[in-house]
């Protein structure tokens, strides 16, 4: 969708010379490129009729950047045609509701590798930030590198939708056997342990087991007591780190999830689980989907367990009033029989960091830019915990949208914040020396969509959004050299 290449155009860019491909910028070996193509297959590829339906055999395809298609005009969610009905979720009436809250305290090079699927690594990725959120010294030498992009898919549109295995391949420490739990309980005798503590590994294990069964239950597999403790521990971790995170690659960037818990598990299967992969989530974890509780608890557990490998930014839905309008509040009351659980999560939302930089070259935020933002130190100056105010820098960072029809600023059709144009993006990137802005906040058909000569990209990670859209989900991977790629999740119907 939008600036992203279509499947046919990707096929059109296939080169028939596999030896030439071995020297392409994606760095894949020649033997890997050759695969098992015979003359007939190569001819089919050249005639644009190759069916890339074997995701277990990795092949590489070069894309001519200048041949990338222009944005489609019938896109359901493209900034060129306006937001979708789901994006235009906030009316003037919703904006008035928000007023109850105040602040308390030049082109890039692209290459493509299709048909590959990430596998889990047993090695542990080094933390991408130290305890203060600063980029480690050894990563400073990479700061001047421009991002180079690749595209990869979990599966092509032709094959049937892949299913998860019965056993989720997380690291062994996440999957504690029931026998092990029983032995641990017996060894502790009659002691009940610390009433203010919770077995994070057991919670993770139970959530994954329940999620893989795909059988929705009204009663969540985590007790109210444990949820409150998890929220309290998560608040402490979030407040110990900056409001503006300064991270180093490698890292996986995930967009909106919106309570689609099974798709969150698909993301971890596709991209690896922490700590073997570092993650940065861009917000909107709750509302609309039916399993916002499981989604939020699992994310918080990973944050508690791996505070320097796993990062969560705040989205516009991580706000008390919005969750009352779009489902999370009702889910908490219905499934936990207590509004206090909702309040515990809102307290966590109010402590979430707002934005992040990667290698000082990529700026990440949920919504977009603000006309009031002139210095990045203004983000760190936002005092937490805090509600989302009606206007100002915090509101803009969570709510604003890019618009191809304007150059500067205009009021947002959502009823909150602004839309910003190409001139604003160019000025922001030049002033702060960023090569790319990564944001979420908007459903896009291919899971990702570029804007303004690829200086901004929208990442959306909830496939088949709300059961209403036939969209892909995407995860953006940034490697140590600041080369970026996209892993796609097929709509799972």
C-alpha positions in Angstrom: 0.0 0.0 0.0 1.1 3.6 -0.5 4.8 3.8 -1.2 5.5 0.1 -0.5 6.1 -2.1 -3.6 3.4 -4.4 -4.8 3.9 -8.1 -5.1 4.0 -8.1 -9.0 6.5 -5.2 -9.0 8.7 -7.1 -6.7 8.6 -10.1 -9.1 9.4 -7.7 -12.0 12.6 -6.7 -10.2 14.0 -10.2 -10.0 17.3 -10.6 -11.8 18.1 -13.7 -13.7 21.8 -13.5 -12.9 22.3 -15.0 -9.5 26.0 -14.3 -9.6 25.3 -10.6 -9.9 22.9 -10.9 -7.0 25.6 -12.2 -4.8 27.2 -8.8 -4.9 24.0 -6.9 -4.0 23.7 -4.8 -0.9 21.8 -7.3 1.0 24.9 -9.4 1.5 23.4 -12.8 0.9 25.7 -15.5 -0.4 25.6 -16.6 -4.0 24.7 -20.2 -3.2 21.8 -18.9 -1.2 20.6 -16.8 -4.1 20.8 -19.7 -6.6 18.6 -21.9 -4.4 17.1 -24.6 -6.6 15.9 -22.6 -9.6 16.1 -24.5 -12.9 15.8 -22.9 -16.3 12.1 -23.2 -16.4 11.7 -21.4 -13.0 14.1 -18.7 -14.0 12.1 -18.1 -17.2 9.0 -17.9 -15.2 10.5 -15.4 -12.8 11.7 -13.3 -15.8 8.2 -13.3 -17.2 6.7 -11.9 -13.9 4.8 -15.1 -13.2 7.0 -16.6 -10.5 5.0 -17.7 -7.5 7.1 -17.0 -4.4 5.2 -19.6 -2.3 8.0 -21.5 -0.6 8.8 -19.6 2.5 11.2 -22.3 3.6 13.7 -21.5 0.8 15.3 -18.1 1.1 15.8 -16.2 -2.1 17.0 -12.7 -2.8 15.5 -10.1 -5.2 16.9 -6.8 -6.1 14.6 -3.8 -6.4 15.3 -0.7 -8.5 14.5 2.2 -6.1 13.5 4.4 -8.9 11.0 1.9 -10.1 9.1 1.8 -6.8 5.4 2.5 -7.4 3.7 5.7 -6.5 1.2 5.6 -3.6 -2.1 4.0 -4.6 -5.1 6.2 -4.7 -7.6 3.7 -3.4 -5.7 3.0 -0.2 -8.1 2.7 2.7 -5.7 4.3 5.2 -3.1 6.2 3.2 -2.4 9.7 4.4 -3.0 10.7 0.8 -6.7 9.9 1.0 -7.4 10.6 4.7 -7.7 8.3 7.6 -9.9 5.3 7.8 -13.1 5.3 9.9 -11.2 3.6 12.6 -8.5 6.2 12.5 -11.0 9.0 12.7 -11.9 7.8 16.1 -11.9 11.0 17.9 -14.6 13.6 17.2 -14.9 17.0 18.6 -16.9 15.4 21.4 -14.0 13.1 22.2 -11.7 16.1 22.2 -13.9 17.7 24.8 -13.6 14.6 26.9 -9.9 14.9 26.8 -10.1 18.4 28.2 -10.9 16.8 31.6 -7.2 15.8 31.8 -4.3 18.2 32.5 -0.6 17.7 32.7 0.0 16.8 36.4 3.3 17.5 37.5 17.6 12.7 0.0 16.4 9.1 -0.8 17.5 5.9 0.8 18.7 2.7 -0.8 16.4 -0.2 -0.7 16.9 -4.0 -1.4 14.6 -6.9 -0.8 14.7 -10.5 0.4 11.3 -12.2 0.2 10.1 -15.5 1.4 12.3 -15.7 4.5 11.1 -16.2 8.0 13.0 -15.4 11.1 14.0 -18.2 13.5 14.7 -17.9 17.1 18.3 -17.6 18.2 19.6 -19.3 21.4 22.1 -16.5 21.9 21.3 -13.4 24.0 21.4 -10.1 22.3 23.4 -7.5 24.3 21.3 -4.8 25.9 20.6 -1.9 23.6 20.8 0.7 26.3 22.3 1.0 29.7 20.4 1.7 32.9 20.0 5.3 32.1 18.8 4.7 28.5 22.0 6.0 27.0 23.6 4.5 23.9 26.7 2.4 24.9 30.0 3.9 23.9 30.9 1.1 21.5 27.9 2.0 19.3 28.8 5.6 18.8 30.9 4.8 15.7 27.8 3.7 13.8 25.9 7.0 14.3 26.8 8.4 10.8 25.4 5.5 8.8 22.3 6.1 6.7 19.6 3.5 7.0 19.3 0.9 4.2 16.1 -1.0 3.9 15.2 -4.5 3.1 11.8 -6.2 2.9 11.0 -9.8 4.0 7.7 -11.6 4.5 6.5 -14.3 6.8 4.7 -15.8 3.9 3.6 -14.7 0.4 -0.1 -14.2 -0.4 -0.5 -17.5 -2.2 0.0 -20.2 0.5 -2.5 -20.9 3.2 -2.1 -19.0 6.4 0.6 -20.5 8.5 -0.2 -21.7 12.0 1.8 -21.7 15.1 3.3 -24.9 16.4 1.7 -26.5 19.4 4.9 -25.7 21.4 5.9 -22.0 21.4 9.7 -21.8 20.9 10.5 -19.3 23.6 13.6 -19.7 25.6 13.5 -22.6 28.1 13.5 -20.2 31.1 10.1 -18.9 30.0 8.5 -22.4 29.9 8.5 -23.8 33.4 7.1 -27.3 33.7 4.2 -28.0 36.0 6.3 -30.6 37.7 9.0 -28.0 38.3 6.4 -25.6 39.8 5.1 -28.4 42.1 8.6 -29.3 43.3 9.3 -25.7 44.0 6.1 -25.3 46.1 6.9 -28.5 48.0 10.4 -27.4 48.8 9.2 -24.2 50.3 7.2 -26.1 52.9 4.3 -24.3 54.5 5.7 -20.9 53.7 3.6 -18.9 51.3 6.6 -16.7 50.2 6.5 -13.0 49.8 2.8 -11.9 49.3 4.1 -8.9 47.3 6.0 -11.1 44.9 4.9 -12.9 41.7 6.5 -15.7 39.6 7.0 -13.7 36.3 8.2 -16.9 34.5 5.1 -18.8 35.5 2.8 -15.9 34.4 4.6 -15.7 31.0 4.3 -19.5 30.6 0.5 -19.5 31.5 -0.2 -16.7 29.1 1.6 -18.3 26.2 -0.1 -21.7 26.8 -3.5 -20.0 26.9 -2.8 -17.9 23.8 -1.7 -20.8 21.7 -4.8 -22.7 22.5 -6.8 -19.9 20.8 -9.7 -20.7 23.0 -10.9 -17.4 24.5 -12.0 -17.6 28.1 -13.8 -14.9 30.0 -11.6 -15.6 33.0 -8.0 -14.6 32.5 -5.2 -17.0 33.6 -3.6 -14.4 35.9 -5.1 -13.6 39.3 -6.1 -10.0 40.2 -3.5 -10.1 42.9 -0.7 -10.9 40.5 -1.9 -8.3 38.0 -1.7 -5.6 40.6 1.9 -6.6 41.6 3.0 -6.8 38.0 1.6 -3.3 37.4 3.4 -2.0 40.5 6.7 -3.5 39.5 6.4 -2.2 35.9 5.8 1.3 37.1 9.0 1.2 39.0 10.9 0.1 35.9 9.4 2.7 33.6 10.1 5.5 36.1 13.7 4.5 36.4 14.3 5.1 32.7 14.1 8.4 30.7 11.0 9.7 29.0 13.1 9.9 25.8 14.9 6.6 25.4 18.3 6.6 23.6 18.7 3.2 22.2 21.3 1.4 20.0 20.6 -1.2 17.3 19.8 -4.0 16.8 16.2 -3.7 17.7 12.7 -4.8 16.4 10.1 -2.1 16.1 6.5 -3.1 16.6 3.4 -0.9 15.9 -0.1 -1.1 17.1 -1.3 -4.4 18.7 -4.8 -3.4 20.0 -5.4 -6.5 22.1 -4.8 -9.0 19.3 -2.9 -11.3 21.6 -2.5 -14.3 19.3 -0.9 -11.9 16.7 1.5 -10.8 19.4 2.6 -14.4 19.9 3.0 -14.7 16.1 5.3 -11.6 16.2 7.5 -13.3 18.9 7.6 -16.5 16.8 8.5 -14.6 13.7 11.1 -12.2 15.2 12.4 -14.1 18.2 11.6 -13.6 21.9 13.5 -11.5 24.4 16.3 -11.5 25.3 17.4 -13.1 22.0 15.8 -10.1 20.2 15.5 -6.5 21.4 12.2 -4.9 21.1 10.7 -1.4 20.9 6.9 -1.2 20.8 5.3 2.1 19.7 2.1 2.0 21.7 -1.6 1.2 21.4 -1.5 -2.2 23.2 -5.1 -2.1 24.3 -8.7 -1.4 23.1 -10.8 -2.9 20.3 -9.2 -6.4 20.4 -10.7 -8.9 22.8 -7.5 -9.8 24.7 -6.1 -6.5 25.8 -5.4 -7.9 29.3 -3.3 -10.8 28.1 -1.5 -8.5 25.7 -0.7 -5.9 28.3 0.4 -8.4 31.0 2.7 -10.3 28.8 4.4 -7.1 27.6 4.8 -5.9 31.2 6.3 -9.2 32.3 8.9 -9.0 29.5 9.6 -5.5 30.5 10.2 -6.5 34.2 12.3 -9.5 33.3 14.4 -7.7 30.5 14.3 -4.0 31.3 17.3 -3.2 29.1 16.2 -5.3 26.1 12.5 -4.6 26.0 10.9 -1.1 25.6 7.3 0.1 25.5 6.3 3.6 24.3 3.0 5.2 25.1 0.3 5.3 22.5 -2.8 7.5 22.4 -4.9 4.6 23.7 -2.8 4.3 26.8 -5.0 6.9 28.4 -7.8 6.6 31.0 -10.5 8.3 29.0 -9.7 6.6 25.7 -9.8 3.1 27.3 -13.2 3.9 28.7 -14.5 4.7 25.2 -12.9 1.9 23.2 -13.1 -1.3 25.3 -10.3 -1.8 27.8 -12.2 -0.5 30.7 -15.2 -2.7 29.9 -12.8 -5.7 29.4 -11.2 -5.2 32.8 -14.6 -5.0 34.6 -16.1 -7.9 32.7 -13.1 -10.3 33.0 -11.7 -9.4 36.5 -14.9 -8.2 38.2 -13.0 -5.2 39.4 -12.4 -1.6 38.1 -9.4 -1.5 40.4 -7.5 -3.6 37.9 -8.2 -1.0 35.2 -7.0 1.7 37.5 -3.7 -0.3 38.1 -3.1 -0.4 34.4 -3.9 3.3 33.9 -1.3 4.0 36.6 1.2 2.1 34.4 0.1 4.0 31.3 0.9 7.3 33.0 4.5 6.2 33.5 5.3 5.0 30.0 8.1 6.7 28.0 7.0 8.9 25.1 9.7 8.6 22.3 13.0 6.9 21.5 16.0 7.4 19.2 18.0 4.6 17.7 21.6 5.2 16.9 20.9 9.0 17.0 19.6 8.5 13.4 16.0 7.2 13.8 13.3 8.9 15.8 10.5 6.7 17.0 7.2 7.8 18.4 3.6 6.6 18.4 1.8 9.5 16.5 4.1 12.1 15.0 5.6 15.6 15.5 4.6 18.7 17.4 4.8 22.4 16.4 5.9 23.1 19.9 8.9 20.7 19.8 12.1 22.7 19.3 14.5 20.7 21.5 14.5 17.0 22.3 15.2 17.9 25.9 11.5 19.0 26.1 10.5 15.4 25.9 12.6 14.4 28.8 11.2 17.4 30.7 7.7 15.8 30.6 7.1 14.8 34.2 5.8 11.3 34.9 3.4 10.0 35.9 1.0 12.1 33.8 -2.3 12.0 32.1 -2.5 12.9 28.4 -3.4 16.7 28.2 -5.8 18.2 25.8 -3.0 19.9 23.8 0.8 20.4 23.9 3.9 18.4 23.1 2.7 15.1 24.8 -0.7 15.2 23.1 0.9 15.9 19.7 3.5 13.2 19.9 0.7 10.6 20.6 -2.0 12.0 18.2 -0.5 13.8 15.2 -0.5 12.4 11.6 1.4 13.1 8.4 -0.6 14.6 5.5 0.6 14.6 1.9 -1.7 17.5 0.9 -0.1 20.1 3.1 3.4 21.5 3.6 3.2 22.7 7.2 0.5 22.2 9.8 -3.3 22.0 9.9 -5.9 20.9 12.5 -6.3 17.1 12.6 -9.6 15.5 11.5 -9.4 13.3 14.6 -10.4 16.4 16.7 -7.1 16.3 18.6 -3.7 17.7 17.7 -2.4 18.4 14.1 -1.5 17.0 10.8 2.0 17.9 9.5 3.4 18.0 5.9 6.6 17.4 4.1 8.2 20.7 5.0 7.8 19.9 8.7 9.4 16.5 8.3 12.3 17.8 6.3 13.0 20.6 8.8 12.7 18.2 11.8 15.1 15.7 10.3 17.6 18.3 9.2 17.5 20.1 12.6 18.0 17.0 14.7 20.1 15.1 12.1 17.7 12.2 11.8 17.5 10.0 8.7 14.1 8.5 9.4 11.0 9.0 11.6 9.2 5.8 12.6 5.6 6.0 13.9 2.5 3.9 14.2 -1.1 5.2 15.0 -2.6 4.4 11.6 -3.8 1.1 9.9 -1.9 0.6 6.6 -2.7 -2.2 4.1 0.8 -3.7 3.8 1.7 -3.3 7.5 4.1 -0.5 6.6 3.9 2.6 4.4 6.5 5.3 3.5 5.9 9.0 3.2 7.9 12.0 1.9 10.7 10.2 0.0 11.0 7.6 2.7 11.9 10.0 5.5 8.9 8.8 7.5 7.4 5.3 7.8 4.2 4.1 9.4 4.4 0.6 11.0 1.2 -1.2 12.0 1.5 -4.7 13.5 -2.1 -5.9 13.9 -3.1 -8.0 10.8 -6.7 -8.3 9.9 -7.4 -5.3 12.1 -10.5 -5.7 14.1 -11.7 -8.4 11.7 -12.7 -5.5 9.4 -9.5 -5.0 7.3 -7.6 -7.4 5.1 -4.3 -5.7 6.1 -0.9 -7.2 6.8 0.9 -6.6 10.0 4.6 -5.6 10.0 7.6 -5.5 12.3 10.5 -3.3 11.4 14.0 -4.7 12.2 17.0 -2.4 12.5 20.4 -4.2 12.5 23.7 -3.1 14.0 24.6 -1.1 10.8 21.2 0.7 10.9 20.0 -1.4 7.9 16.3 -1.9 8.2 13.9 -4.7 7.1 10.3 -5.5 7.4 8.8 -8.8 8.5 5.2 -9.3 7.5 2.4 -11.1 9.2 -0.4 -12.4 6.9 -4.0 -11.6 7.8 -5.0 -14.6 10.0 -8.7 -15.3 9.3 
